[in-house]
Structures are given as structure tokens and as C-alpha cells.
Amino acid sequence: MSVEISDEIRQLCRHSPWYAEYQFRGEAEQADWESIAAIRDHAGHFVSSRTHGYNYYGSTEAYARGVSNAEAVIEALEDEDPNQLHWGYGPGKIFVYNPDHEPIRRIVADIEGQLAAWPYLNEDRANEIEWDESHPNDNECHAEEGCSCAVASHECGEQVEGLAYEGAIDLESEEFECPVCLADLPIEKRELEKVRNGIAQRFHDDMKTAGQITVMDIVKGQGA
């Protein structure tokens, strides 16, 4: 059977050592298509589902965009053709389809139109994936500077003060484990006085909230 290969696929095969026309032709013949084409993104690159793996290069943002786009493409194609008769995965897990099948061709045109206008098919999902990749657990942050998570925004010194006030650590110890980032940090002598003052202020604030007078109130009254 003679298979018509799209110009975009032919161009890819001419310039890439990883792809050959016979690979795509074989996919079409196996699916009993007379033609074969592939879905392209906003930059003209072919969309692949390979990004579902963890062996990826580039930024986490690019990985998350690729995964979320692949998920959206699969959902759209499956809604129209759940039995995968007129679309599939070609070499490199590239999304290929039968351009002679009108319903699938319309779905692909819609997908490519969305990608031409904006590189994300589901930006909320991409943000979710990027967050999960950058925060594999509650104590790690691999995001870029400026992340709003607790790990990126906390101050280990404040954790010392809080733990000491709760009686969870001994200020005479040489180091402690930060409960947020799990870092083993030394308690430097120059910081101890600041921590003790902070503990005293916390105690004072708690007592004031309870309606009680503290030594700090008395000292302040004597100095007035």
C-alpha cells in the first residue's frame, strides 16, 4: 500500500538522524491508513508523549509543559476516537494521526490552533506538575529563587527560637535540625542572645494575651 507522508514529517526525516520515512510509513500501514501526519506545537516541533518519563532534559517548566500538553492531547483524541483507530504514537512517541479522517483532522486543527496562540493546553495542570517536581516532599524545594513555599521562605533561626520556646531543643546543644528543611545547623553563640530575647518576647506576648502581667511589664513601668 502506498502511504502519503506529510511534508512536515518528510522534512523531519531529512534533517534528523533519529527518524526515517519508513518508520512512519510502517505505522500507517499497520493502522491501515493511506496518509500519515503528526501534531505540531507552537514552535513547529512535533508533540510527543515521551515527556511522561522522568528522564528529561531542560527546565522543569519545559518538562511540566510537555507533560500537561501530552495529557491534553491524549484526552482530546480519546474523546473522539477512544479505540485509537485514527491516531497513535509514532517514532519517538510522536503523536501521529490519519489526516484523511475528518473528525480527527478537526481535533488536531483545534489542538494546533490552541498551541499556536499559547504554548500551554492546560496551564493550571502544568503549574501543578512543576510544583510537584520542584517539591518532592515537604522538606525540599528545587524551584527557582523566589518560590513561595515554606522551605524556600523560612528562616532557620526562627525555627530555633520556636523549638526552644516549646522546649523541643536545648540551647546548650551545638547544633539542631531545622524542622522545615531538615538541615543540621550550628547554634552560634552570637545568635543565642537573640534567640533568648525572642523567647522572652514570645512568653510576654502569650501572658499579655492571657491578661497577666509579666516581668517585662514591670521593667518597662520602672523605666517610664
N, C-alpha and C positions, 0 to 999 in steps of 0.2 A: 504494500500500500504506500502510495506517495503521500508524504506529510509536508504541509506547508509550514515552515518555521518563520516566526515573526522577525522583522528586520532588527528589532532590539536584541533578540536572542542571538541572531547571527553576528551582530556587532560584538556582543559579549564574548562569543566563542572565538572571534578573530583576535581579540586583544587580551584574553585571559588564558594562561596555560592550564587552568583548572577545569575548564569547561570545553566540551566539544559538541558539535551539532548532533552527532549520532546518539549522544546521551538523551537529548531532548526528543529526538525522533523516536527512540525506543520507548520513552514514557508515553508518547502519543499513540504509538502502535499498540502498546499494552492496554491503553484505555479505549482503543478503537476510535480515536479522533483523527480527523483529516487535517486539522491545524492545531498549532500549539503556540501559546503566548505566555507571558509572565507579568505579574503585578509589579509596578514600579512605585517608588516613594517620591517625596518632594524634591529630592536631588537627582532623580532619574535612576537611582540604584534599585536593583531588584529586592523585593521584600522577602525575607527568609524567616522560617520558624526556628532556625538553628539557635537563635538567641535565647531559647528556653534553657540552655545548658549554663553551667557556671564557669565554663572555660571561655571567657570572653576577654577582649582587649579593649582599650579605650576607657572612657569615663563611665562611672556608674550611671550618670544621667543618660548617656547614649544607650547603655545596656537596658535600662528601665524603659526607655522609649521604644526600643526594638521589641522587647517582650510584650509590652502593652499593645503595640501595633499588631504584632503577630496574633495575639489573643483576639483582638477586634476583627481582624481579617477572617480568622477561623470561624468566629461566631457568625459573621455576615454570610460567609459561604455556606456554612452548615445550615443556616436558616433557609436558604434557597435550595440547597442540594445536600440533604443530610446523608445520602448514600455515597457521596463523593464520586459521582459518575462523570462530572464535567469539570472537576478541579482536583488538584493533588499537589504532591511535593516532588519537585524535580531535583536535579543535581544541586548539592549544597542546601537542600531543603527549601529551595526557592519555590514560592507559590506559583504554580502553573495552572493554566485553565484552557478550556476549549472555546476559542473565540467565535466558533460557529453556533454556539448555544446562546441564544438571545438573552434569556434571563440571567445567566451567569455573566455575560458581557455587560449587562446593565449594572450588576452589582459591582463588578470590577471598575467600571467607569465612575461609579459613585465613590468607591474607595480611593481611587487615584485622584479624583477631584478634591476630596477632603484633604488628602496628603499634599496636594499642590498648594492649597491655601494655608495649611498649618501642618507642621511635621508630626503632630500627635493626633491619633484617632481617639484616644481616651486619656487626656492629660491627668485626670484625677487618679486613674489606675497607675499611670507612670510614676506619679509622685509617691503613691503608696509603695510601689516596688522599690523605688530609690531609697525611701526611708527605711524599709526593711533591710535592704542590702547594706546601708550605712550603719544600721543599729542591730547587729546580730543578736544582741542580748541587752539587758537593762544597764550594763556596766561598760559598754563600748560605744564609741562614736567615731566613725571613719568619714564623716561628711566634711565638706569644705568649711573653712573658717566662717563663723557666724551662725552656726547651727543653733536652733533654739532649744535643743533637748537639755535635760538635766545634767548629763555628763559633760557637755560642752560648756555649759553656762555656770556650773557650780564652782565654789571656791573651797578648796580642801581645808583651808584654815577655819572657815566657818563650820565645817564638819567636825573639826577638833573641838571647837567650842561647844557645839551641840552635844557631842558624845560625852564630853567631860561634865557638862551640866546634868546629863542624865545618869552620870555615874558609870558609863559604859567603858571608859578608859581611865587609866591612871596617868595623870600629867607628869609623873616622875619617870614614866617609860621613855625610852629613847626614840621610839617610832610607833606609828599606828597605821592601821589600814583604813583608807578612806572608804566609807560605805557606798559611795556613789561610783567612783572609778576603780576601786579596789587597788589603788596604788599604795605601796608601802612608803610612807613619808616620815622623815625625821621630825621630831618636835624640837625645833631650835629654841635655845634659851631666850633669845631676844623676842620670840613670839609668845613665850609663856605669860608674861605680864599682860600683854594684850588679851590673851585668852582668858586669864583670870578676871580682868576687868569686864570682859564681855559676859562671863558667867555671873558676876556680881550684878550687872545691869539686868540680865535676864531674871535673876532672883527678885530684884527690886520691882521689876515690871509685873511679875507674877503676884507678888504680895500686894502691890497697889491695886491690881485687878480684883484681888480678894478683899480689898478695903482695909488692909493692915498697914501700919507704919513700920518703916524699915530703918536700919542704922543710917542708910544713905539720906533719908529724910531728915533725921536728927542732925547729921553733919551739915547738910545744906541749911537747916534752920539756924544752927550756931554761926554759920558763916554769913548769914544775912545781916 
